[in-house]
Amino acid sequence: MDKENMISQKLRTLLAEKNMRASNLAKETGIAQSTLSKITNGKSRSIQFDTIEKISKSLHVEPSELFTPCRPLGGHDK
């Protein structure tokens, strides 16, 4: 899995865990809704580090968390 798709999947998971919509994240971070849409849909060719920082800060996670694979459904590791 490439890093953009990993970030996309992780961002969708974090938003769901926090019961947050991308539109709310856009308002909190000042990141354009279109940019967040590209990221969450895996259509972004590159993501600037300041964007990663803003997303991480808003979601209360370390930037590196966006680069870690999601756990399997149910949260159980095998």
C-alpha positions as CSV (number, residue, x, y, z in Angstrom):
1,M,0.0,0.0,0.0
2,D,1.5,3.4,-0.9
3,K,1.7,6.1,1.7
4,E,-1.1,8.3,0.2
5,N,-3.6,5.4,0.4
6,M,-2.3,4.5,3.9
7,I,-2.9,8.2,5.0
8,S,-6.3,8.2,3.3
9,Q,-7.4,5.0,5.1
10,K,-6.0,6.1,8.4
11,L,-7.6,9.6,8.2
12,R,-11.0,8.0,7.4
13,T,-10.6,5.7,10.4
14,L,-9.6,8.5,12.8
15,L,-12.4,10.7,11.6
16,A,-14.9,7.9,12.2
17,E,-13.4,7.1,15.7
18,K,-13.8,10.7,16.6
19,N,-17.3,11.0,15.1
20,M,-16.0,13.8,13.0
21,R,-16.7,14.8,9.4
22,A,-14.1,16.0,6.9
23,S,-16.1,19.3,6.7
24,N,-15.5,19.9,10.4
25,L,-11.8,19.0,10.1
26,A,-11.6,21.6,7.2
27,K,-13.1,24.3,9.4
28,E,-10.8,23.5,12.3
29,T,-7.6,23.3,10.3
30,G,-8.2,25.9,7.6
31,I,-7.4,23.2,5.0
32,A,-9.6,23.5,1.9
33,Q,-12.5,21.0,1.8
34,S,-11.3,20.0,-1.7
35,T,-7.9,19.2,-0.4
36,L,-9.2,17.0,2.4
37,S,-11.6,15.3,0.0
38,K,-8.6,14.4,-2.2
39,I,-6.7,13.1,0.8
40,T,-9.6,11.0,2.2
41,N,-10.4,9.6,-1.2
42,G,-6.7,8.7,-2.0
43,K,-6.6,11.0,-4.9
44,S,-3.9,13.3,-3.6
45,R,-0.6,13.0,-5.4
46,S,1.3,14.5,-2.5
47,I,0.6,16.0,0.9
48,Q,2.5,18.9,2.3
49,F,4.0,18.4,5.8
50,D,2.2,21.4,7.2
51,T,-1.1,19.8,6.1
52,I,-0.1,16.6,8.0
53,E,0.7,18.7,11.0
54,K,-2.6,20.6,11.0
55,I,-4.6,17.3,10.6
56,S,-2.6,15.6,13.4
57,K,-3.0,18.5,15.7
58,S,-6.8,18.7,15.1
59,L,-7.2,15.0,15.6
60,H,-4.9,14.9,18.7
61,V,-2.5,12.4,17.2
62,E,1.2,12.5,16.3
63,P,1.9,13.0,12.6
64,S,3.5,9.6,12.5
65,E,0.1,8.1,13.4
66,L,-1.1,8.9,9.9
67,F,1.6,6.7,8.4
68,T,0.7,3.6,10.4
69,P,-1.5,1.0,9.0
70,C,-5.1,0.7,10.4
71,R,-5.9,-2.3,12.6
72,P,-8.2,-4.9,11.1
73,L,-11.9,-4.5,11.6
74,G,-12.9,-5.1,15.2
75,G,-9.5,-3.8,16.3
76,H,-8.1,-7.3,17.0
77,D,-4.6,-8.2,15.8
78,K,-3.9,-11.8,14.8
